[in-house]
Amino acid sequence: MKNCYVFCGLDERIIEECVKTIVDKVISHDFLELNYVKFDGNSLEKFDDVINACQTLPFMSNKKVVLVYRASFIEDNVYDKNKLSGEKEFNNIHKYLKQVPDHCILILYDIFKSKRDKAGKRIHKLDKDVCVVRVDKLKGRQLENEVEKVFIEKNKNIRKFELRIFCSLMEDNNFSVIRNEVEKLCCYTYGRDITKEDIKDLFFKNSDDDIFDLVNPIANKKVKEALDVLNELIYKGVKINYILNMVERQFMLMLKMKIAIEAKKDKNDIMSILKIRSDYAYKIMLSQSKKFTLRQLKNAVGFCLDTEQKIKNSPVNEKTEMELLIIKTTAA
């Protein structure tokens, strides 16, 4: 074990797990309260308090742990200026981190504010003398394993396929949010197994997502089914103009995806260009776009623009125009 650790990253839950692993390894649970000292970095006015805690010998233990959480003062550009954020103060802190006594493990961690934030010069400077750990968001199989543990805690089984869909919809991988969503899904499926439809109903059903259900039958040349979805949306109170705009947007996205695929762009580039946030949404849009040729998608966008022009400038029946649009795009 090192005498000093500096964690930084976006996911505070993962960092807290790392801290807990260190604490559990070096301190007996019976003497935890006596040998584990925490400081809130945002409200810490002088680092001398941390130094005093580190210098004090542990009680009935070989080691003690001192934690400074949310230590934003180790950032290059501190948003909320505090008394420890100055260059002189940082240099004094850096100097002490190199001489933490053997009986103590000092841990500081900093949470990045956004995905654009990275470890700055200060953290790189610390990296030369202490153990700096950069924590990334969990993704892929690692994320699925951690989310599965949350379901197990709730005594709820979830199959691998449904687990993968659920994880793909958790955009920010924020575990506070994920725990709430797991709780919601467990309550919704109380007494039975979780299905793909349950996840879709709870997490993939808003007005934007209904447009997927409208474009799918159009892509599959199922006019009656597409008209039924249109009538259902109108019955729900969704405005014709909104439906038209979203259908136009969907065809435009599929057109851009088609062009990007033909230009041999990879999946990550396409998701970035089209601002698609989940693998699930990407797979649906990819599947839909494959059912149209490039010419058909260009025609569909043109039909949408013509319909929009008619509705704006002529006294026409909006519902009829939408029905005609569906027929045209199905036959495109």
Secondary structure, DSSP 8 states (H G I E B T S, - for coil): --SEEEEEES-HHHHHHHHHHHHHHHS-GGGHHHHEEEEETTT---THHHHHHHHS--SSSS-EEEEEES-GGGSSS-SS--TT-SHHHHHHHHHHHTT--TTEEEEEEEE-SSTT----HHHHHHTTTSEEEEE----HHHHHHHHHHHHHHTT----HHHHHHHHHT-TT--HHHHHHHHHHHHHHTTTS---HHHHHHHHS-SHHHHHHHHHHHHHTT-HHHHHHHHHHHHHHT--HHHHHHHHHHHHHHHHHHHHHHHTT--HHHHHHHHT---HHHHHHHHHHHTTS-HHHHHHHHHHHHHHHHHHHHS---HHHHHHHHHHHHHH-
